[in-house]
């Protein structure tokens, strides 16, 4: 008997799914546990396996198309079985549901990769009201073919003098046109490109809007002397089995600082505040469609080598859309680092359910005053975004002071087993 395979809910925030690839075609035999399709969720592309045996009788969502969770993804059943009655029944249920939804609430799932629209300045087909080459106000006559050729070649019509009857511009005039020099000609065409919003971008937009407009943000910025951490990194990388980045050192310093300030490592839950005893640091990673935040779990108990290896693996998986829900869930604090892009300072939006997020800028060389002397220095700015419902200004400032002390004195956070 035919059974409907529905669009699965592959993450807690998923509302729609896009079929990235079908591994079976209609008529193929499918075994339980066999790979059926790759489905793009709001954060990753995940493999979907069949839970039953049978033949693939119907595909409900074509490759590249999207559909809501629980809609018909496919139908499996006996070979050659008629599924028209089952499809009609499902269509009837869908119609009944739609009738209960207000028209303005309906949303169309973005299914096209991109669309290009071109709007040209409206002109008559056979003539255009423009100044003629002799600056008179007479109607300039032009054949449709000549007009099309002029647009394709980027020739302004008001620079042409027609050789046809009554001064009409014809194909010969376009062919014989020679630019008089000066500024290059261009076609005056308005154009734009529209691209369908991916599931990932939809979720990012919704979650960040909820965070920004529900959590009262305030910001604390501090400048940190990075001279000693630069020296420490050079020494560490002479013995470490993997290359340690400044971001890895920041993660280690943040984890150590959170252990001293557990109230920063917290979440707002409406009628209560959760203070987490474990430290799971989310690390924002940029991908083509936005940001993903995989989590370094128990970061305070891991060595720099472990942190570096984990972050690099996450980065590779994020770019290949291979992150799994278990990779991005459970963060208690988040770090967003744009220093490698030359950004000196910025503010970040809190990543729920965290109460804080740290925005890390780049290290810049600048003159500083030490012991009454102006000397070269290396400074880095960090900005802590705080949810004022949970964290007060003094508490946030104390955390930044500890972070500053850890980075300016690496020996305080790097023990014998830290590398």
Order of alpha helices (4+ residues) and beta strands (2+ residues): beta-beta-beta-beta-beta-beta-beta-beta-alpha-beta-beta-beta-alpha-alpha-beta-alpha-beta-alpha-alpha-beta-beta-beta-beta-alpha-alpha-beta-beta-beta-alpha
